[in-house]
Amino acid sequence: MLDLTVRLLAWVLNICMPSPRGRHRAATAVPAPVPAPRILPPPCRFTERLDGEARRLIRPYVLTPDERRRQRERRRALCLATVGIGTGPRRIHGVRVGAAR
């Protein structure tokens, strides 16, 4: 049964896509691959060595105690806002804001 299926499939494929014969067959030859262009590495950006002693080490992510307190207040206000509690600033545009009633 398998042999019959294979022969039937080969016959249908020959009808649908006939193989080229004669001088047309030479036109289907695969052309030689074109060599890829050579890519040069980018030029070196830094030619001098960096002196670690000449520069002061600064860690910009280190916050002062006042900045840390303000950041903590902002985060607390955002966390409380997710559950519907409004904790706004005490002053808006320099005017003291009273508690909502």
OpenMM code with the backbone's topology and positions (N, CA, C; nanometers):
from openmm import Vec3, app, unit

residues = "MET LEU ASP LEU THR VAL ARG LEU LEU ALA TRP VAL LEU ASN ILE CYS MET PRO SER PRO ARG GLY ARG HIS ARG ALA ALA THR ALA VAL PRO ALA PRO VAL PRO ALA PRO ARG ILE LEU PRO PRO PRO CYS ARG PHE THR GLU ARG LEU ASP GLY GLU ALA ARG ARG LEU ILE ARG PRO TYR VAL LEU THR PRO ASP GLU ARG ARG ARG GLN ARG GLU ARG ARG ARG ALA LEU CYS LEU ALA THR VAL GLY ILE GLY THR GLY PRO ARG ARG ILE HIS GLY VAL ARG VAL GLY ALA ALA ARG".split()
positions = [
    Vec3(0.0831, -0.1192, 0.0000),
    Vec3(0.0000, 0.0000, 0.0000),
    Vec3(0.0874, 0.1253, 0.0000),
    Vec3(0.1975, 0.1217, 0.0801),
    Vec3(0.2862, 0.2362, 0.0863),
    Vec3(0.3496, 0.2617, -0.0500),
    Vec3(0.3887, 0.1559, -0.1196),
    Vec3(0.4499, 0.1708, -0.2512),
    Vec3(0.3526, 0.2352, -0.3498),
    Vec3(0.2259, 0.1988, -0.3415),
    Vec3(0.1248, 0.2570, -0.4290),
    Vec3(0.1064, 0.4054, -0.3988),
    Vec3(0.1081, 0.4411, -0.2704),
    Vec3(0.0933, 0.5818, -0.2315),
    Vec3(0.2116, 0.6636, -0.2809),
    Vec3(0.3318, 0.6102, -0.2698),
    Vec3(0.4511, 0.6820, -0.3133),
    Vec3(0.4486, 0.7006, -0.4641),
    Vec3(0.4117, 0.5971, -0.5382),
    Vec3(0.4067, 0.6095, -0.6839),
    Vec3(0.3003, 0.7084, -0.7272),
    Vec3(0.1847, 0.7088, -0.6592),
    Vec3(0.0776, 0.8028, -0.6938),
    Vec3(0.1223, 0.9465, -0.6648),
    Vec3(0.1881, 0.9681, -0.5515),
    Vec3(0.2367, 1.1007, -0.5174),
    Vec3(0.3433, 1.1470, -0.6168),
    Vec3(0.4328, 1.0590, -0.6584),
    Vec3(0.5353, 1.0944, -0.7565),
    Vec3(0.4708, 1.1292, -0.8902),
    Vec3(0.3682, 1.0580, -0.9298),
    Vec3(0.2996, 1.0861, -1.0565),
    Vec3(0.2317, 1.2234, -1.0525),
    Vec3(0.1638, 1.2531, -0.9388),
    Vec3(0.0955, 1.3828, -0.9254),
    Vec3(0.1981, 1.4959, -0.9264),
    Vec3(0.3111, 1.4773, -0.8595),
    Vec3(0.4140, 1.5817, -0.8586),
    Vec3(0.4749, 1.6022, -0.9960),
    Vec3(0.4912, 1.4968, -1.0748),
    Vec3(0.5439, 1.5109, -1.2108),
    Vec3(0.4468, 1.5879, -1.2983),
    Vec3(0.3182, 1.5709, -1.2754),
    Vec3(0.2193, 1.6446, -1.3544),
    Vec3(0.2176, 1.7918, -1.3135),
    Vec3(0.2182, 1.8173, -1.1838),
    Vec3(0.2104, 1.9559, -1.1349),
    Vec3(0.3394, 2.0332, -1.1590),
    Vec3(0.4540, 1.9702, -1.1352),
    Vec3(0.5829, 2.0376, -1.1491),
    Vec3(0.6756, 1.9513, -1.2338),
    Vec3(0.6650, 1.9619, -1.3664),
    Vec3(0.7516, 1.8794, -1.4509),
    Vec3(0.8974, 1.9237, -1.4377),
    Vec3(0.9888, 1.8294, -1.4394),
    Vec3(1.1312, 1.8618, -1.4311),
    Vec3(1.1769, 1.9143, -1.5663),
    Vec3(1.2655, 2.0139, -1.5697),
    Vec3(1.3119, 2.0685, -1.6971),
    Vec3(1.3966, 1.9671, -1.7719),
    Vec3(1.3836, 1.9687, -1.9016),
    Vec3(1.4585, 1.8762, -1.9872),
    Vec3(1.5360, 1.9549, -2.0922),
    Vec3(1.6410, 1.8974, -2.1449),
    Vec3(1.7153, 1.9597, -2.2541),
    Vec3(1.7984, 2.0771, -2.2084),
    Vec3(1.8027, 2.1790, -2.2922),
    Vec3(1.8910, 2.2919, -2.2653),
    Vec3(1.8399, 2.3807, -2.1509),
    Vec3(1.7147, 2.3703, -2.1099),
    Vec3(1.6627, 2.4490, -1.9985),
    Vec3(1.7216, 2.4033, -1.8653),
    Vec3(1.7626, 2.2793, -1.8597),
    Vec3(1.8179, 2.2265, -1.7357),
    Vec3(1.9456, 2.3012, -1.6965),
    Vec3(2.0245, 2.3437, -1.7933),
    Vec3(2.1487, 2.4153, -1.7627),
    Vec3(2.1191, 2.5513, -1.7003),
    Vec3(2.0042, 2.6095, -1.7267),
    Vec3(1.9706, 2.7410, -1.6722),
    Vec3(1.9367, 2.7333, -1.5243),
    Vec3(1.9064, 2.6166, -1.4718),
    Vec3(1.8696, 2.6041, -1.3320),
    Vec3(1.9896, 2.5799, -1.2417),
    Vec3(2.1102, 2.5861, -1.2964),
    Vec3(2.2300, 2.5639, -1.2146),
    Vec3(2.2417, 2.6745, -1.1104),
    Vec3(2.2886, 2.6381, -0.9946),
    Vec3(2.3026, 2.7325, -0.8836),
    Vec3(2.4261, 2.8178, -0.9083),
    Vec3(2.4125, 2.9514, -0.9059),
    Vec3(2.5294, 3.0363, -0.9273),
    Vec3(2.6264, 3.0260, -0.8092),
    Vec3(2.7514, 3.0567, -0.8358),
    Vec3(2.8532, 3.0511, -0.7305),
    Vec3(2.8228, 3.1576, -0.6253),
    Vec3(2.8436, 3.1259, -0.4979),
    Vec3(2.8136, 3.2244, -0.3933),
    Vec3(2.9076, 3.3442, -0.4011),
    Vec3(2.8528, 3.4604, -0.3727),
    Vec3(2.9311, 3.5832, -0.3737),
    Vec3(2.9999, 3.5953, -0.2377),
    Vec3(3.1295, 3.6194, -0.2357),
    Vec3(3.1977, 3.6298, -0.1058),
    Vec3(3.1458, 3.7510, -0.0288),
    Vec3(3.1327, 3.7326, 0.1007),
    Vec3(3.0832, 3.8401, 0.1869),
    Vec3(3.1891, 3.9485, 0.2000),
    Vec3(3.1468, 4.0746, 0.2055),
    Vec3(3.2461, 4.1815, 0.2217),
    Vec3(3.3111, 4.1722, 0.3596),
    Vec3(3.4372, 4.2047, 0.3644),
    Vec3(3.5116, 4.1966, 0.4892),
    Vec3(3.4788, 4.3186, 0.5739),
    Vec3(3.4384, 4.2946, 0.6967),
    Vec3(3.4016, 4.4026, 0.7876),
    Vec3(3.5175, 4.4269, 0.8827),
    Vec3(3.5636, 4.5512, 0.8836),
    Vec3(3.6745, 4.5866, 0.9711),
    Vec3(3.6226, 4.6220, 1.1092),
    Vec3(3.6975, 4.5933, 1.2140),
    Vec3(3.6535, 4.6313, 1.3487),
    Vec3(3.6571, 4.7833, 1.3636),
    Vec3(3.5741, 4.8385, 1.4502),
    Vec3(3.5747, 4.9835, 1.4678),
    Vec3(3.7068, 5.0293, 1.5288),
    Vec3(3.7460, 5.1535, 1.5012),
    Vec3(3.8723, 5.2022, 1.5569),
    Vec3(3.8622, 5.2157, 1.7090),
    Vec3(3.9749, 5.2065, 1.7737),
    Vec3(3.9798, 5.2167, 1.9190),
    Vec3(3.9425, 5.3584, 1.9611),
    Vec3(3.8509, 5.3717, 2.0573),
    Vec3(3.8037, 5.5033, 2.0985),
    Vec3(3.8974, 5.5683, 2.1997),
    Vec3(3.9553, 5.4894, 2.2867),
    Vec3(4.0399, 5.5444, 2.3908),
    Vec3(4.1836, 5.5011, 2.3658),
    Vec3(4.2702, 5.5984, 2.3534),
    Vec3(4.4106, 5.5660, 2.3295),
    Vec3(4.4957, 5.5889, 2.4538),
    Vec3(4.4435, 5.6633, 2.5504),
    Vec3(4.5212, 5.6883, 2.6715),
    Vec3(4.4646, 5.6075, 2.7878),
    Vec3(4.5476, 5.5785, 2.8821),
    Vec3(4.5047, 5.5039, 2.9994),
    Vec3(4.4456, 5.6005, 3.1009),
    Vec3(4.3426, 5.5566, 3.1704),
    Vec3(4.2799, 5.6394, 3.2723),
    Vec3(4.3537, 5.6227, 3.4043),
    Vec3(4.3798, 5.7348, 3.4676),
    Vec3(4.4489, 5.7333, 3.5953),
    Vec3(4.3445, 5.7361, 3.7053),
    Vec3(4.3363, 5.6312, 3.7839),
    Vec3(4.2374, 5.6218, 3.8889),
    Vec3(4.2626, 5.7161, 4.0050),
    Vec3(4.3861, 5.7560, 4.0247),
    Vec3(4.4193, 5.8462, 4.1350),
    Vec3(4.3787, 5.9897, 4.1035),
    Vec3(4.3693, 6.0249, 3.9772),
    Vec3(4.3407, 6.1633, 3.9391),
    Vec3(4.1928, 6.1966, 3.9519),
    Vec3(4.1079, 6.0976, 3.9602),
    Vec3(3.9643, 6.1229, 3.9641),
    Vec3(3.9089, 6.0891, 4.1025),
    Vec3(3.8096, 6.1681, 4.1446),
    Vec3(3.7442, 6.1444, 4.2716),
    Vec3(3.6321, 6.0426, 4.2506),
    Vec3(3.6238, 5.9474, 4.3389),
    Vec3(3.5179, 5.8483, 4.3263),
    Vec3(3.3871, 5.9067, 4.3760),
    Vec3(3.2861, 5.9079, 4.2912),
    Vec3(3.1548, 5.9603, 4.3264),
    Vec3(3.0527, 5.8520, 4.2979),
    Vec3(2.9735, 5.8236, 4.3973),
    Vec3(2.8647, 5.7275, 4.3787),
    Vec3(2.7344, 5.8068, 4.3755),
    Vec3(2.6765, 5.8287, 4.2579),
    Vec3(2.5580, 5.9149, 4.2484),
    Vec3(2.4341, 5.8522, 4.3114),
    Vec3(2.4346, 5.7240, 4.3360),
    Vec3(2.3173, 5.6597, 4.3921),
    Vec3(2.3102, 5.6739, 4.5443),
    Vec3(2.4146, 5.7252, 4.6071),
    Vec3(2.4131, 5.7461, 4.7512),
    Vec3(2.3366, 5.8744, 4.7800),
    Vec3(2.2331, 5.8648, 4.8624),
    Vec3(2.1484, 5.9797, 4.8924),
    Vec3(2.1844, 6.0385, 5.0272),
    Vec3(2.1621, 6.1679, 5.0389),
    Vec3(2.1791, 6.2327, 5.1685),
    Vec3(2.0601, 6.1925, 5.2560),
    Vec3(2.0713, 6.2086, 5.3881),
    Vec3(1.9581, 6.1708, 5.4747),
    Vec3(1.8293, 6.2458, 5.4414),
    Vec3(1.8394, 6.3729, 5.4010),
    Vec3(1.7194, 6.4493, 5.3655),
    Vec3(1.6557, 6.3939, 5.2373),
    Vec3(1.7384, 6.3618, 5.1364),
    Vec3(1.6849, 6.3042, 5.0119),
    Vec3(1.6197, 6.1687, 5.0388),
    Vec3(1.6830, 6.0892, 5.1266),
    Vec3(1.6284, 5.9582, 5.1600),
    Vec3(1.4919, 5.9706, 5.2294),
    Vec3(1.4787, 6.0709, 5.3198),
    Vec3(1.3517, 6.0931, 5.3894),
    Vec3(1.2429, 6.1333, 5.2910),
    Vec3(1.2741, 6.2261, 5.1969),
    Vec3(1.1744, 6.2686, 5.0977),
    Vec3(1.1340, 6.1529, 5.0061),
    Vec3(1.2303, 6.0699, 4.9690),
    Vec3(1.1990, 5.9545, 4.8848),
    Vec3(1.1082, 5.8567, 4.9596),
    Vec3(1.1370, 5.8353, 5.0868),
    Vec3(1.0536, 5.7460, 5.1676),
    Vec3(0.9114, 5.8006, 5.1804),
    Vec3(0.8969, 5.9334, 5.1963),
    Vec3(0.7639, 5.9950, 5.2035),
    Vec3(0.6868, 5.9774, 5.0726),
    Vec3(0.7555, 5.9982, 4.9609),
    Vec3(0.6895, 5.9808, 4.8304),
    Vec3(0.6438, 5.8369, 4.8109),
    Vec3(0.7294, 5.7430, 4.8465),
    Vec3(0.6923, 5.6018, 4.8316),
    Vec3(0.5760, 5.5638, 4.9226),
    Vec3(0.5759, 5.6157, 5.0443),
    Vec3(0.4659, 5.5872, 5.1356),
    Vec3(0.3355, 5.6458, 5.0820),
    Vec3(0.3406, 5.7675, 5.0279),
    Vec3(0.2206, 5.8302, 4.9718),
    Vec3(0.1681, 5.7493, 4.8532),
    Vec3(0.2569, 5.6998, 4.7693),
    Vec3(0.2132, 5.6174, 4.6552),
    Vec3(0.1515, 5.4865, 4.7016),
    Vec3(0.2114, 5.4260, 4.8034),
    Vec3(0.1588, 5.2998, 4.8558),
    Vec3(0.0208, 5.3198, 4.9163),
    Vec3(0.0023, 5.4272, 4.9924),
    Vec3(-0.1283, 5.4545, 5.0516),
    Vec3(-0.2315, 5.4936, 4.9463),
    Vec3(-0.1869, 5.5574, 4.8365),
    Vec3(-0.2795, 5.5965, 4.7306),
    Vec3(-0.3380, 5.4750, 4.6602),
    Vec3(-0.2678, 5.3633, 4.6600),
    Vec3(-0.3212, 5.2431, 4.5949),
    Vec3(-0.4401, 5.1852, 4.6690),
    Vec3(-0.4525, 5.2172, 4.7991),
    Vec3(-0.5675, 5.1678, 4.8760),
    Vec3(-0.6697, 5.2777, 4.9020),
    Vec3(-0.6507, 5.3950, 4.8385),
    Vec3(-0.7503, 5.5004, 4.8465),
    Vec3(-0.7290, 5.6026, 4.9552),
    Vec3(-0.6134, 5.6061, 5.0167),
    Vec3(-0.5851, 5.7034, 5.1216),
    Vec3(-0.5000, 5.8141, 5.0612),
    Vec3(-0.5499, 5.9357, 5.0674),
    Vec3(-0.4782, 6.0490, 5.0106),
    Vec3(-0.3936, 6.1186, 5.1145),
    Vec3(-0.2635, 6.1218, 5.0937),
    Vec3(-0.1727, 6.1943, 5.1830),
    Vec3(-0.0965, 6.2932, 5.0986),
    Vec3(-0.1556, 6.4091, 5.0759),
    Vec3(-0.0933, 6.5093, 4.9913),
    Vec3(0.0106, 6.5881, 5.0655),
    Vec3(0.0693, 6.6844, 4.9976),
    Vec3(0.1698, 6.7687, 5.0626),
    Vec3(0.1047, 6.8634, 5.1625),
    Vec3(0.1804, 6.9098, 5.2588),
    Vec3(0.1302, 7.0026, 5.3602),
    Vec3(0.1153, 7.1434, 5.3027),
    Vec3(0.1990, 7.1772, 5.2053),
    Vec3(0.1931, 7.3087, 5.1422),
    Vec3(0.1854, 7.2904, 4.9914),
    Vec3(0.0985, 7.3683, 4.9283),
    Vec3(0.0888, 7.3690, 4.7828),
    Vec3(0.1105, 7.5124, 4.7386),
    Vec3(0.2144, 7.5352, 4.6586),
    Vec3(0.2530, 7.6682, 4.6096),
    Vec3(0.2743, 7.7652, 4.7255),
    Vec3(0.3320, 7.7171, 4.8329),
    Vec3(0.3653, 7.8003, 4.9460),
    Vec3(0.2489, 7.8294, 5.0417),
    Vec3(0.1308, 7.7767, 5.0134),
    Vec3(0.0140, 7.7996, 5.0987),
    Vec3(-0.0120, 7.6745, 5.1798),
    Vec3(-0.0262, 7.6915, 5.3101),
    Vec3(-0.0513, 7.5762, 5.3972),
    Vec3(-0.1905, 7.5199, 5.3674),
    Vec3(-0.1982, 7.3866, 5.3494),
    Vec3(-0.3240, 7.3203, 5.3160),
    Vec3(-0.3758, 7.2506, 5.4407),
    Vec3(-0.5028, 7.2737, 5.4731),
    Vec3(-0.5622, 7.2119, 5.5906),
    Vec3(-0.6104, 7.0718, 5.5584),
    Vec3(-0.6491, 6.9992, 5.6605),
    Vec3(-0.6972, 6.8625, 5.6438),
    Vec3(-0.8367, 6.8653, 5.5808),
    Vec3(-0.8647, 6.7673, 5.4999),
    Vec3(-0.9962, 6.7581, 5.4358),
    Vec3(-1.0987, 6.7091, 5.5373),
    Vec3(-1.2211, 6.7650, 5.5324),
    Vec3(-1.3244, 6.7247, 5.6290),
    Vec3(-1.4313, 6.6463, 5.5627),
] * unit.nanometer
topology = app.Topology()
chain = topology.addChain("A")
for resn in residues:
    res = topology.addResidue(resn, chain)
    for name in ("N", "CA", "C"):
        topology.addAtom(name, app.Element.getBySymbol(name[0]), res)
